[in-house]
C-alpha cells in the first residue's frame, strides 16, 4: 500500500470519528436537558430548548476543535489505555467550560445544572465511542476463537504474571491462548483475580486443576525463583500432559524485558536440582580486561560462549581461532553486531600446525589462552583414534609450547570428566592433555590449569539436541542403557567455571564443578518427552541400543588419588595433581608424535603405557 493510500485511509477514518462525535455532542445536549427535567420532555420550558438548539452549531464546531487539539482523532483506539481516558476527560471538561462561557456571552438562558449533566453525558458517550471498537473486537474474537484456543495455566501470580496476562488480552500473536487460571503458593492471593484470571490454588493443586480446567499449556512466571524451586515446580508439571513454557530469569524482569515474546520452552536444564553456579565477576574482570585473549576452538559450543562472555569484559583484543569456517563465521557475525567496538580477530587455523600456531602467537602475543579446540565425540574417536591423538594431544602440546615460548600469562585447558579412569580414546587423550598442562606448569612461567566438567546441556553433539530431533520425528528416543548416568551442566555454567578457574589459577590445578547428583539418561529422556507434551512409551517410545564403543555406565570427576580442595566458590573444587615422571612423559609424546605419522592400526597399547588409568571399554564389559 502506497503512502498516499495510507494517508487517504487515515483521513477517512478521522472524518468518520468526527461524524460520530457530532452525533455524540447532539445526543449529549439533548440528554443533558432531559436528565435535568427527569427525562420528561413536557417539563422542559421552550426557551431552554431554543437556547440549546440555537447554540448547538457553535458548540459543535468548538467541541470538535477541542477534541482535535487534545489528539482524540490521532490515537490508535484498539490499544487505548488510561492516557487516552485522561485526554477524553480533559477535552470534555474544557468543552463544557467553553459552552458555559459561550452561552453566557450570547445570553442564552438554560439551567446551570445542565452544564454538569451535559459534560457528564459528553464524557461517557465520547468514551463509549472510543472504546466500543475495542470491546466489540474483543467479544467477537472471544466468541469466534474460544473453542479453538489452547487453554493455559499460569504458575506464579506476581508482577510477571500480570504483564503476561495483560499482554495476552491485546497481542494478536497470542490469539490462540486462553489463560483460564493461575497458581500461587501465597495464601493471601487465593481466590483473588489478575485481569479476570482467578488464582485457584497452590502447587499441590496443579495436577488436579489441570484436569479440572482441561489445561493444555502451563506457563511458569517466576523470574526471581531459584533453580531448586523451579525444578520442584517442573517436576510436578511434567506429571501432566501439558506443554511447558517459562519466563527467563530476574535479569530480564529487572530490565522490563518481560513479555510473551520472551517465553521459552521449559528444557531439561530446568530439572537440574541445584542453583546455577555463581562467581565473583570482579575477579574475572581483573584478569580479562585490557588483555589480548586467544580462544582456540572458538566456533564450538563452549568456545563460542566463552567468546560471548569475554567480549563483555572489555578485552584489549579477542582472537578467535578455529579450523571450521562455518561455526567461527557465525560467532564472528554475532559479536560484530553485539560488540561493534570490540577489537576482534578471527583466524582459520589448526592447532596441529606448529608453524601456523607459532606465527599467530608471535604476531598477536596473547596474554590469556582458553584452549577449547578438540575432537570430543566418543564413538567417532573410537573409530578414528589416530585423529583423536593428533588433534587433542599433539594439538594441545603444540599450543602449550607456543604459550610457553611467547610468554603467555595464563593457559586454561578445557577438559572433561571422561579423562578420569578413561575407557575410551577421547577420554585418554584428554587425560594426556591434562598431563601436558601439569608438566609445562612446572617448567614455564605461564600458569597452566585444566578445567574438568561433565556433559554440557545443549552443546553440539550432546544428547539433548538428539533427543529433541527424535521427539520431533515422532520417536523413538534411543538410550544406550537402562542404568547409564551422567553429570550435567548448562553451557553458561561450564563457561563460568572456565572463567573463574582463570581467576583462581596459581598453576597446575584441575578445577572441578560440584554438579550435584548425576542424572540417569533414561529419566532425562522420559522427562524431556513429558516436557514436550507427550507421554513416554505411549506417544513417544524409548528404545535401548546398548553401550557404544568406549562408553561406560557412569563418569567420575576426580581420580581417588587426586583428592579434593575447596576454593572461595564452594561449588568449585581443585583436584591435586598426580605425580608423573615428566621426562619420561615428554619422551613418550615425542614417540607418539612419530607413531601417529605412520597411521598405526592399533595405537591403544601405546596409550596405555602413557595413561596407566586407561582401560579399554571391551576389557571392562
DANOR-V294221 format. One record per backbone hydrogen bond with DSSP energy under -0.5 kcal/mol. CO is the residue of the C=O (numbers start at 1). NH is the residue of the N-H. If there is no record, write none. Layout:
# DANOR-V294221
CO_NH ; CO_NH
This chain:
# DANOR-V294221
2_6 ; 3_7 ; 4_8 ; 5_9 ; 6_10 ; 7_11 ; 8_12 ; 9_13 ; 10_14 ; 11_15 ; 12_16 ; 13_17 ; 14_18 ; 15_19 ; 16_20 ; 17_21 ; 18_22 ; 19_23 ; 20_24 ; 21_25 ; 22_26 ; 23_27 ; 24_28 ; 25_29 ; 26_30 ; 27_31 ; 28_32 ; 29_33 ; 30_34 ; 31_35 ; 32_36 ; 33_37 ; 34_39 ; 34_40 ; 35_38 ; 37_40 ; 39_41 ; 40_43 ; 41_44 ; 45_48 ; 45_49 ; 46_50 ; 47_51 ; 48_52 ; 49_53 ; 50_54 ; 51_55 ; 52_56 ; 53_57 ; 55_59 ; 56_60 ; 57_61 ; 58_62 ; 59_63 ; 60_64 ; 61_65 ; 62_66 ; 63_67 ; 64_68 ; 65_69 ; 66_70 ; 67_72 ; 68_71 ; 71_74 ; 71_75 ; 75_77 ; 76_79 ; 77_80 ; 81_85 ; 82_86 ; 83_87 ; 84_88 ; 85_89 ; 86_90 ; 87_91 ; 88_92 ; 89_93 ; 90_94 ; 91_95 ; 92_96 ; 93_97 ; 94_98 ; 95_99 ; 96_100 ; 97_101 ; 98_102 ; 99_103 ; 100_104 ; 101_105 ; 102_106 ; 103_108 ; 111_114 ; 111_115 ; 112_115 ; 112_116 ; 113_117 ; 114_118 ; 115_119 ; 116_120 ; 117_121 ; 118_122 ; 119_123 ; 120_124 ; 121_125 ; 122_126 ; 123_127 ; 124_128 ; 125_129 ; 126_130 ; 127_131 ; 128_132 ; 129_133 ; 131_135 ; 132_136 ; 133_137 ; 134_138 ; 135_139 ; 136_140 ; 137_141 ; 138_142 ; 139_143 ; 140_144 ; 141_145 ; 142_146 ; 145_148 ; 145_149 ; 146_149 ; 149_151 ; 150_178 ; 151_216 ; 151_217 ; 152_180 ; 152_181 ; 153_219 ; 154_156 ; 154_183 ; 155_221 ; 156_158 ; 158_162 ; 159_163 ; 160_164 ; 161_165 ; 162_166 ; 163_167 ; 164_168 ; 165_169 ; 166_169 ; 166_170 ; 167_170 ; 167_171 ; 170_172 ; 171_174 ; 172_175 ; 174_177 ; 176_150 ; 178_152 ; 178_180 ; 180_198 ; 181_154 ; 182_200 ; 182_201 ; 183_156 ; 185_187 ; 186_189 ; 186_190 ; 187_190 ; 189_192 ; 192_199 ; 194_197 ; 196_198 ; 197_194 ; 198_182 ; 198_200 ; 199_191 ; 201_184 ; 202_205 ; 203_206 ; 205_209 ; 206_210 ; 207_211 ; 208_212 ; 209_213 ; 210_215 ; 216_243 ; 217_153 ; 218_220 ; 218_245 ; 219_155 ; 219_221 ; 220_222 ; 220_247 ; 222_225 ; 223_250 ; 226_230 ; 227_231 ; 228_232 ; 229_233 ; 230_234 ; 231_235 ; 232_236 ; 233_237 ; 234_238 ; 236_239 ; 237_240 ; 243_218 ; 244_266 ; 245_220 ; 246_264 ; 249_252 ; 249_253 ; 250_254 ; 251_255 ; 252_257 ; 253_256 ; 259_262 ; 260_263 ; 264_246 ; 267_270 ; 268_271 ; 269_272 ; 271_273 ; 272_274 ; 279_281 ; 280_283 ; 280_284 ; 281_285 ; 282_286 ; 283_287 ; 284_287 ; 284_288 ; 285_288 ; 285_289 ; 288_291 ; 291_293 ; 291_316 ; 291_317 ; 292_367 ; 292_368 ; 293_319 ; 294_296 ; 294_370 ; 295_298 ; 295_321 ; 296_372 ; 297_300 ; 300_304 ; 301_305 ; 302_306 ; 303_307 ; 304_308 ; 305_309 ; 306_310 ; 307_311 ; 308_312 ; 310_313 ; 310_315 ; 311_314 ; 314_290 ; 317_293 ; 317_319 ; 318_320 ; 318_345 ; 319_295 ; 319_321 ; 320_347 ; 321_297 ; 321_298 ; 322_349 ; 323_325 ; 324_328 ; 325_329 ; 326_330 ; 327_331 ; 328_332 ; 329_333 ; 330_334 ; 331_335 ; 332_336 ; 333_337 ; 334_338 ; 335_339 ; 339_342 ; 342_344 ; 343_318 ; 345_320 ; 347_322 ; 347_349 ; 350_353 ; 352_354 ; 353_357 ; 354_358 ; 355_359 ; 356_360 ; 357_361 ; 358_362 ; 359_363 ; 360_364 ; 361_365 ; 367_409 ; 367_410 ; 368_294 ; 369_371 ; 369_412 ; 370_296 ; 370_372 ; 371_414 ; 376_378 ; 377_381 ; 378_382 ; 379_383 ; 380_384 ; 384_388 ; 385_389 ; 386_390 ; 387_391 ; 388_392 ; 388_393 ; 389_393 ; 389_394 ; 390_395 ; 392_396 ; 393_397 ; 394_398 ; 395_399 ; 396_400 ; 397_401 ; 398_402 ; 399_403 ; 400_404 ; 401_405 ; 402_406 ; 403_408 ; 404_407 ; 409_447 ; 410_369 ; 411_413 ; 411_449 ; 412_371 ; 413_415 ; 413_451 ; 415_453 ; 416_419 ; 417_420 ; 417_556 ; 419_421 ; 419_422 ; 422_615 ; 423_617 ; 424_428 ; 425_429 ; 426_430 ; 427_431 ; 428_432 ; 429_433 ; 430_434 ; 431_435 ; 432_436 ; 433_437 ; 434_438 ; 435_439 ; 436_440 ; 437_441 ; 438_442 ; 439_442 ; 440_443 ; 440_444 ; 446_448 ; 447_411 ; 448_508 ; 449_413 ; 450_511 ; 451_415 ; 451_453 ; 452_513 ; 453_417 ; 455_457 ; 455_489 ; 456_459 ; 457_491 ; 459_462 ; 462_466 ; 463_467 ; 464_468 ; 465_469 ; 466_470 ; 467_471 ; 468_472 ; 469_473 ; 470_475 ; 471_474 ; 477_479 ; 477_543 ; 479_545 ; 480_546 ; 481_484 ; 484_521 ; 486_519 ; 487_455 ; 489_457 ; 490_494 ; 491_495 ; 492_496 ; 493_497 ; 494_498 ; 495_499 ; 496_500 ; 497_501 ; 498_502 ; 499_503 ; 500_504 ; 501_505 ; 509_450 ; 509_511 ; 510_575 ; 511_452 ; 512_573 ; 513_515 ; 519_486 ; 520_524 ; 521_525 ; 522_526 ; 523_527 ; 524_528 ; 525_529 ; 526_530 ; 527_531 ; 528_532 ; 529_534 ; 530_533 ; 531_244 ; 535_538 ; 535_539 ; 535_540 ; 540_537 ; 541_476 ; 541_477 ; 543_479 ; 543_545 ; 548_551 ; 553_485 ; 559_562 ; 559_563 ; 560_563 ; 562_576 ; 565_574 ; 568_570 ; 569_567 ; 569_572 ; 571_514 ; 572_567 ; 573_512 ; 574_565 ; 575_510 ; 580_582 ; 581_585 ; 582_586 ; 583_587 ; 584_588 ; 585_589 ; 586_590 ; 587_591 ; 588_592 ; 589_593 ; 590_594 ; 591_595 ; 592_596 ; 593_597 ; 594_598 ; 595_598 ; 595_600 ; 596_599 ; 603_607 ; 604_608 ; 605_609 ; 606_610 ; 607_611 ; 610_612 ; 611_614 ; 616_619 ; 616_620 ; 617_620 ; 617_621
